[in-house]
Amino acid sequence: MTDPSPAFDSGGAVRPDPASRARVVITRVLPGRPERMLRDAGHDVVLRSDPGPATTAELRELVAGADALLCTLVDRIDGRPPETVTISA
């Protein structure tokens, strides 16, 4: 029988089930440090450190294999995303 209670790490934080772990791409450093919140929740985060807008080619490379993209209004998202990315609102 599987224990339904969450597993905890040595610091007492809930350790997510590996099956629910997401790879999240963030296009720039944002206020509120969402990358820290996502990492604390057990997700893998790719944080782009360049403060300028990413090129289309750079975005395609970053999101390949990602589960989520956190971007801003100045990031130009155009064309068709890679087959591995699901867009939801």
LUMDREN-635184 format. One record per residue: residue number from 1; residue in one letter; x, y, z of N, C-alpha, C in turn. Coordinates in Angstrom, 1 decimal, padded with zeros to 4 digits, m for minus. Layout:
% LUMDREN-635184
atom i: NUM; aa: a; n.east: X; n.north: Y; n.up: Z; ca.east: X; ca.north: Y; ca.up: Z; c.east: X; c.north: Y; c.up: Z
...
This chain:
% LUMDREN-635184
atom i: 1; aa: m; n.east: 000.8; n.north: m001.2; n.up: 000.0; ca.east: 000.0; ca.north: 000.0; ca.up: 000.0; c.east: 000.9; c.north: 001.2; c.up: 000.0
atom i: 2; aa: t; n.east: 000.6; n.north: 002.2; n.up: m000.9; ca.east: 001.4; ca.north: 003.4; ca.up: m001.0; c.east: 000.9; c.north: 004.5; c.up: 000.0
atom i: 3; aa: d; n.east: 001.9; n.north: 005.1; n.up: 000.7; ca.east: 001.6; ca.north: 006.1; ca.up: 001.7; c.east: 001.2; c.north: 007.4; c.up: 000.9
atom i: 4; aa: p; n.east: 000.0; n.north: 007.9; n.up: 001.1; ca.east: m000.5; ca.north: 009.1; ca.up: 000.4; c.east: 000.1; c.north: 010.4; c.up: 001.0
atom i: 5; aa: s; n.east: 000.7; n.north: 010.4; n.up: 002.1; ca.east: 001.3; ca.north: 011.6; ca.up: 002.7; c.east: 002.5; c.north: 012.1; c.up: 001.9
atom i: 6; aa: p; n.east: 002.7; n.north: 013.4; n.up: 001.9; ca.east: 003.9; ca.north: 013.9; ca.up: 001.1; c.east: 005.2; c.north: 013.6; c.up: 001.8
atom i: 7; aa: a; n.east: 006.2; n.north: 013.5; n.up: 001.0; ca.east: 007.6; ca.north: 013.3; ca.up: 001.5; c.east: 008.2; c.north: 014.6; c.up: 001.9
atom i: 8; aa: f; n.east: 009.0; n.north: 014.7; n.up: 002.9; ca.east: 009.6; ca.north: 015.9; ca.up: 003.3; c.east: 011.1; c.north: 015.8; c.up: 003.2
atom i: 9; aa: d; n.east: 011.7; n.north: 017.0; n.up: 002.9; ca.east: 013.2; ca.north: 017.0; ca.up: 002.8; c.east: 013.7; c.north: 017.3; c.up: 004.2
atom i: 10; aa: s; n.east: 015.0; n.north: 017.4; n.up: 004.4; ca.east: 015.6; ca.north: 017.6; ca.up: 005.7; c.east: 015.3; c.north: 018.9; c.up: 006.3
atom i: 11; aa: g; n.east: 014.9; n.north: 019.9; n.up: 005.4; ca.east: 014.5; ca.north: 021.2; ca.up: 006.0; c.east: 013.0; c.north: 021.3; c.up: 006.3
atom i: 12; aa: g; n.east: 012.3; n.north: 020.2; n.up: 006.1; ca.east: 010.9; ca.north: 020.2; ca.up: 006.4; c.east: 010.0; c.north: 020.6; c.up: 005.3
atom i: 13; aa: a; n.east: 010.5; n.north: 020.9; n.up: 004.1; ca.east: 009.7; ca.north: 021.3; ca.up: 003.0; c.east: 009.2; c.north: 020.1; c.up: 002.3
atom i: 14; aa: v; n.east: 008.0; n.north: 020.2; n.up: 001.7; ca.east: 007.4; ca.north: 019.1; ca.up: 001.0; c.east: 008.2; c.north: 018.9; c.up: m000.3
atom i: 15; aa: r; n.east: 008.6; n.north: 017.6; n.up: m000.5; ca.east: 009.3; ca.north: 017.2; ca.up: m001.7; c.east: 008.3; c.north: 016.6; c.up: m002.6
atom i: 16; aa: p; n.east: 008.2; n.north: 017.3; n.up: m003.8; ca.east: 007.1; ca.north: 016.8; ca.up: m004.8; c.east: 007.5; c.north: 015.4; c.up: m005.4
atom i: 17; aa: d; n.east: 006.4; n.north: 014.8; n.up: m005.8; ca.east: 006.6; ca.north: 013.5; ca.up: m006.5; c.east: 007.4; c.north: 013.8; c.up: m007.8
atom i: 18; aa: p; n.east: 008.4; n.north: 013.1; n.up: m008.1; ca.east: 009.2; ca.north: 013.3; ca.up: m009.3; c.east: 008.3; c.north: 013.4; c.up: m010.6
atom i: 19; aa: a; n.east: 007.2; n.north: 012.7; n.up: m010.6; ca.east: 006.4; ca.north: 012.7; ca.up: m011.8; c.east: 005.7; c.north: 014.0; c.up: m011.9
atom i: 20; aa: s; n.east: 005.6; n.north: 014.8; n.up: m010.8; ca.east: 004.9; ca.north: 016.1; ca.up: m010.9; c.east: 005.9; c.north: 017.3; c.up: m011.0
atom i: 21; aa: r; n.east: 007.2; n.north: 016.9; n.up: m011.1; ca.east: 008.2; ca.north: 018.0; ca.up: m011.2; c.east: 008.2; c.north: 018.5; c.up: m012.7
atom i: 22; aa: a; n.east: 008.2; n.north: 019.9; n.up: m012.8; ca.east: 008.2; ca.north: 020.5; ca.up: m014.1; c.east: 009.5; c.north: 021.2; c.up: m014.3
atom i: 23; aa: r; n.east: 009.9; n.north: 021.3; n.up: m015.6; ca.east: 011.0; ca.north: 022.1; ca.up: m016.1; c.east: 010.4; c.north: 023.4; c.up: m016.6
atom i: 24; aa: v; n.east: 010.7; n.north: 024.5; n.up: m015.8; ca.east: 010.2; ca.north: 025.8; ca.up: m016.1; c.east: 011.3; c.north: 026.8; c.up: m016.6
atom i: 25; aa: v; n.east: 011.0; n.north: 027.4; n.up: m017.7; ca.east: 012.0; ca.north: 028.4; ca.up: m018.3; c.east: 011.4; c.north: 029.8; c.up: m018.0
atom i: 26; aa: i; n.east: 012.3; n.north: 030.7; n.up: m017.4; ca.east: 011.9; ca.north: 032.1; ca.up: m017.1; c.east: 012.8; c.north: 032.9; c.up: m017.9
atom i: 27; aa: t; n.east: 012.3; n.north: 033.8; n.up: m018.7; ca.east: 013.0; ca.north: 034.6; ca.up: m019.7; c.east: 013.9; c.north: 035.7; c.up: m019.1
atom i: 28; aa: r; n.east: 013.6; n.north: 036.1; n.up: m017.9; ca.east: 014.5; ca.north: 037.2; ca.up: m017.3; c.east: 014.2; c.north: 037.2; c.up: m015.8
atom i: 29; aa: v; n.east: 015.1; n.north: 037.9; n.up: m015.1; ca.east: 015.0; ca.north: 038.0; ca.up: m013.6; c.east: 013.7; c.north: 038.9; c.up: m013.4
atom i: 30; aa: l; n.east: 012.8; n.north: 038.4; n.up: m012.6; ca.east: 011.5; ca.north: 039.1; ca.up: m012.3; c.east: 011.4; c.north: 039.5; c.up: m010.9
atom i: 31; aa: p; n.east: 010.6; n.north: 040.5; n.up: m010.6; ca.east: 010.4; ca.north: 040.9; ca.up: m009.2; c.east: 009.7; c.north: 039.8; c.up: m008.4
atom i: 32; aa: g; n.east: 009.9; n.north: 039.6; n.up: m007.2; ca.east: 009.3; ca.north: 038.6; ca.up: m006.4; c.east: 010.0; c.north: 037.3; c.up: m006.4
atom i: 33; aa: r; n.east: 011.0; n.north: 037.2; n.up: m007.2; ca.east: 011.8; ca.north: 035.9; ca.up: m007.3; c.east: 011.0; c.north: 034.7; c.up: m007.5
atom i: 34; aa: p; n.east: 010.2; n.north: 034.6; n.up: m008.6; ca.east: 009.4; ca.north: 033.4; ca.up: m008.9; c.east: 010.3; c.north: 032.2; c.up: m009.1
atom i: 35; aa: e; n.east: 011.6; n.north: 032.4; n.up: m009.5; ca.east: 012.4; ca.north: 031.2; ca.up: m009.7; c.east: 012.7; c.north: 030.5; c.up: m008.3
atom i: 36; aa: r; n.east: 012.8; n.north: 031.3; n.up: m007.3; ca.east: 013.1; ca.north: 030.7; ca.up: m005.9; c.east: 011.8; c.north: 030.0; c.up: m005.5
atom i: 37; aa: m; n.east: 010.6; n.north: 030.5; n.up: m005.7; ca.east: 009.4; ca.north: 029.9; ca.up: m005.3; c.east: 009.2; c.north: 028.5; c.up: m006.0
atom i: 38; aa: l; n.east: 009.6; n.north: 028.5; n.up: m007.3; ca.east: 009.4; ca.north: 027.3; ca.up: m008.1; c.east: 010.4; c.north: 026.3; c.up: m007.7
atom i: 39; aa: r; n.east: 011.7; n.north: 026.7; n.up: m007.4; ca.east: 012.7; ca.north: 025.8; ca.up: m007.0; c.east: 012.3; c.north: 025.2; c.up: m005.6
atom i: 40; aa: d; n.east: 011.8; n.north: 026.1; n.up: m004.7; ca.east: 011.4; ca.north: 025.6; ca.up: m003.4; c.east: 010.3; c.north: 024.6; c.up: m003.5
atom i: 41; aa: a; n.east: 009.5; n.north: 024.7; n.up: m004.5; ca.east: 008.4; ca.north: 023.7; ca.up: m004.7; c.east: 008.9; c.north: 022.5; c.up: m005.4
atom i: 42; aa: g; n.east: 010.2; n.north: 022.4; n.up: m005.7; ca.east: 010.8; ca.north: 021.2; ca.up: m006.3; c.east: 010.9; c.north: 021.1; c.up: m007.8
atom i: 43; aa: h; n.east: 010.6; n.north: 022.2; n.up: m008.5; ca.east: 010.7; ca.north: 022.2; ca.up: m009.9; c.east: 012.1; c.north: 022.6; c.up: m010.4
atom i: 44; aa: d; n.east: 012.4; n.north: 022.2; n.up: m011.6; ca.east: 013.7; ca.north: 022.5; ca.up: m012.2; c.east: 013.5; c.north: 023.9; c.up: m013.0
atom i: 45; aa: v; n.east: 014.3; n.north: 024.8; n.up: m012.7; ca.east: 014.1; ca.north: 026.2; ca.up: m013.3; c.east: 015.3; c.north: 026.6; c.up: m014.1
atom i: 46; aa: v; n.east: 015.1; n.north: 027.1; n.up: m015.3; ca.east: 016.1; ca.north: 027.6; ca.up: m016.2; c.east: 015.8; c.north: 029.1; c.up: m016.2
atom i: 47; aa: l; n.east: 016.7; n.north: 029.9; n.up: m015.6; ca.east: 016.5; ca.north: 031.4; ca.up: m015.6; c.east: 017.5; c.north: 032.0; c.up: m016.5
atom i: 48; aa: r; n.east: 017.0; n.north: 032.7; n.up: m017.5; ca.east: 017.8; ca.north: 033.4; ca.up: m018.5; c.east: 018.3; c.north: 034.7; c.up: m017.8
atom i: 49; aa: s; n.east: 019.6; n.north: 034.9; n.up: m017.7; ca.east: 020.1; ca.north: 036.1; ca.up: m017.0; c.east: 020.2; c.north: 037.4; c.up: m017.8
atom i: 50; aa: d; n.east: 020.2; n.north: 037.3; n.up: m019.1; ca.east: 020.3; ca.north: 038.5; ca.up: m020.0; c.east: 019.0; c.north: 039.3; c.up: m019.8
atom i: 51; aa: p; n.east: 019.1; n.north: 040.6; n.up: m019.5; ca.east: 017.9; ca.north: 041.4; ca.up: m019.3; c.east: 017.2; c.north: 041.8; c.up: m020.5
atom i: 52; aa: g; n.east: 017.8; n.north: 041.7; n.up: m021.7; ca.east: 017.2; ca.north: 042.1; ca.up: m022.9; c.east: 016.3; c.north: 041.0; c.up: m023.4
atom i: 53; aa: p; n.east: 015.4; n.north: 041.3; n.up: m024.4; ca.east: 014.5; ca.north: 040.3; ca.up: m025.0; c.east: 015.3; c.north: 039.2; c.up: m025.7
atom i: 54; aa: a; n.east: 014.8; n.north: 038.0; n.up: m025.5; ca.east: 015.4; ca.north: 036.8; ca.up: m026.2; c.east: 015.1; c.north: 036.8; c.up: m027.7
atom i: 55; aa: t; n.east: 016.0; n.north: 036.3; n.up: m028.5; ca.east: 015.7; ca.north: 036.1; ca.up: m029.9; c.east: 014.7; c.north: 034.9; c.up: m030.0
atom i: 56; aa: t; n.east: 014.1; n.north: 034.9; n.up: m031.2; ca.east: 013.2; ca.north: 033.7; ca.up: m031.4; c.east: 014.0; c.north: 032.4; c.up: m031.4
atom i: 57; aa: a; n.east: 015.2; n.north: 032.4; n.up: m031.9; ca.east: 016.0; ca.north: 031.2; ca.up: m031.9; c.east: 016.4; c.north: 030.8; c.up: m030.5
atom i: 58; aa: e; n.east: 016.7; n.north: 031.8; n.up: m029.7; ca.east: 017.1; ca.north: 031.5; ca.up: m028.3; c.east: 015.9; c.north: 031.0; c.up: m027.5
atom i: 59; aa: l; n.east: 014.7; n.north: 031.6; n.up: m027.7; ca.east: 013.5; ca.north: 031.1; ca.up: m027.0; c.east: 013.2; c.north: 029.6; c.up: m027.4
atom i: 60; aa: r; n.east: 013.3; n.north: 029.3; n.up: m028.7; ca.east: 013.1; ca.north: 028.0; ca.up: m029.2; c.east: 014.0; c.north: 027.0; c.up: m028.5
atom i: 61; aa: e; n.east: 015.3; n.north: 027.4; n.up: m028.4; ca.east: 016.3; ca.north: 026.5; ca.up: m027.8; c.east: 016.0; c.north: 026.3; c.up: m026.3
atom i: 62; aa: l; n.east: 015.6; n.north: 027.4; n.up: m025.6; ca.east: 015.3; ca.north: 027.4; ca.up: m024.2; c.east: 014.1; c.north: 026.5; c.up: m023.9
atom i: 63; aa: v; n.east: 013.1; n.north: 026.6; n.up: m024.7; ca.east: 011.8; ca.north: 025.9; ca.up: m024.3; c.east: 011.8; c.north: 024.5; c.up: m024.8
atom i: 64; aa: a; n.east: 012.7; n.north: 024.1; n.up: m025.6; ca.east: 012.8; ca.north: 022.7; ca.up: m026.0; c.east: 012.9; c.north: 021.8; c.up: m024.8
atom i: 65; aa: g; n.east: 011.9; n.north: 020.9; n.up: m024.6; ca.east: 011.8; ca.north: 020.0; ca.up: m023.5; c.east: 011.3; c.north: 020.6; c.up: m022.2
atom i: 66; aa: a; n.east: 010.9; n.north: 021.9; n.up: m022.2; ca.east: 010.3; ca.north: 022.6; ca.up: m021.1; c.east: 008.8; c.north: 022.2; c.up: m020.9
atom i: 67; aa: d; n.east: 008.4; n.north: 022.3; n.up: m019.7; ca.east: 007.0; ca.north: 022.1; ca.up: m019.4; c.east: 006.2; c.north: 023.4; c.up: m019.3
atom i: 68; aa: a; n.east: 007.0; n.north: 024.5; n.up: m019.0; ca.east: 006.3; ca.north: 025.8; ca.up: m018.8; c.east: 007.3; c.north: 026.9; c.up: m019.2
atom i: 69; aa: l; n.east: 006.7; n.north: 028.0; n.up: m019.6; ca.east: 007.5; ca.north: 029.2; ca.up: m020.0; c.east: 006.9; c.north: 030.4; c.up: m019.2
atom i: 70; aa: l; n.east: 007.7; n.north: 031.1; n.up: m018.4; ca.east: 007.3; ca.north: 032.3; ca.up: m017.8; c.east: 008.0; c.north: 033.5; c.up: m018.5
atom i: 71; aa: c; n.east: 007.2; n.north: 034.3; n.up: m019.2; ca.east: 007.8; ca.north: 035.3; ca.up: m020.0; c.east: 007.1; c.north: 036.6; c.up: m019.7
atom i: 72; aa: t; n.east: 007.6; n.north: 037.7; n.up: m020.3; ca.east: 007.0; ca.north: 039.0; ca.up: m020.1; c.east: 006.4; c.north: 039.5; c.up: m021.4
atom i: 73; aa: l; n.east: 005.7; n.north: 040.7; n.up: m021.4; ca.east: 005.1; ca.north: 041.2; ca.up: m022.6; c.east: 006.1; c.north: 041.6; c.up: m023.7
atom i: 74; aa: v; n.east: 007.4; n.north: 041.9; n.up: m023.3; ca.east: 008.4; ca.north: 042.3; ca.up: m024.2; c.east: 009.1; c.north: 041.1; c.up: m024.9
atom i: 75; aa: d; n.east: 008.8; n.north: 039.9; n.up: m024.4; ca.east: 009.4; ca.north: 038.7; ca.up: m025.1; c.east: 008.5; c.north: 038.4; c.up: m026.3
atom i: 76; aa: r; n.east: 009.0; n.north: 038.4; n.up: m027.4; ca.east: 008.3; ca.north: 038.2; ca.up: m028.6; c.east: 008.1; c.north: 036.7; c.up: m028.8
atom i: 77; aa: i; n.east: 006.8; n.north: 036.3; n.up: m028.7; ca.east: 006.5; ca.north: 034.9; ca.up: m028.9; c.east: 005.7; c.north: 034.8; c.up: m030.1
atom i: 78; aa: d; n.east: 006.3; n.north: 034.3; n.up: m031.2; ca.east: 005.6; ca.north: 034.2; ca.up: m032.5; c.east: 005.9; c.north: 032.9; c.up: m033.2
atom i: 79; aa: g; n.east: 005.1; n.north: 032.6; n.up: m034.2; ca.east: 005.3; ca.north: 031.4; ca.up: m034.9; c.east: 004.8; c.north: 030.2; c.up: m034.1
atom i: 80; aa: r; n.east: 005.2; n.north: 029.0; n.up: m034.5; ca.east: 004.7; ca.north: 027.8; ca.up: m033.8; c.east: 005.8; c.north: 027.3; c.up: m032.8
atom i: 81; aa: p; n.east: 005.3; n.north: 027.0; n.up: m031.6; ca.east: 006.3; ca.north: 026.5; ca.up: m030.6; c.east: 006.8; c.north: 025.1; c.up: m031.0
atom i: 82; aa: p; n.east: 007.9; n.north: 024.7; n.up: m030.4; ca.east: 008.4; ca.north: 023.4; ca.up: m030.6; c.east: 007.3; c.north: 022.4; c.up: m030.2
atom i: 83; aa: e; n.east: 007.3; n.north: 021.2; n.up: m030.8; ca.east: 006.3; ca.north: 020.2; ca.up: m030.6; c.east: 006.2; c.north: 019.7; c.up: m029.2
atom i: 84; aa: t; n.east: 007.3; n.north: 019.9; n.up: m028.4; ca.east: 007.2; ca.north: 019.4; ca.up: m027.0; c.east: 006.6; c.north: 020.4; c.up: m026.0
atom i: 85; aa: v; n.east: 006.2; n.north: 021.6; n.up: m026.5; ca.east: 005.7; ca.north: 022.6; ca.up: m025.6; c.east: 004.1; c.north: 022.7; c.up: m025.8
atom i: 86; aa: t; n.east: 003.4; n.north: 022.7; n.up: m024.7; ca.east: 002.0; ca.north: 022.8; ca.up: m024.7; c.east: 001.6; c.north: 024.2; c.up: m024.2
atom i: 87; aa: i; n.east: 000.9; n.north: 025.0; n.up: m025.0; ca.east: 000.5; ca.north: 026.3; ca.up: m024.6; c.east: m000.9; c.north: 026.3; c.up: m024.0
atom i: 88; aa: s; n.east: m001.0; n.north: 026.9; n.up: m022.8; ca.east: m002.3; ca.north: 026.9; ca.up: m022.1; c.east: m002.4; c.north: 028.3; c.up: m021.5
atom i: 89; aa: a; n.east: m003.6; n.north: 028.8; n.up: m021.3; ca.east: m003.8; ca.north: 030.1; ca.up: m020.7; c.east: m004.2; c.north: 030.0; c.up: m019.3
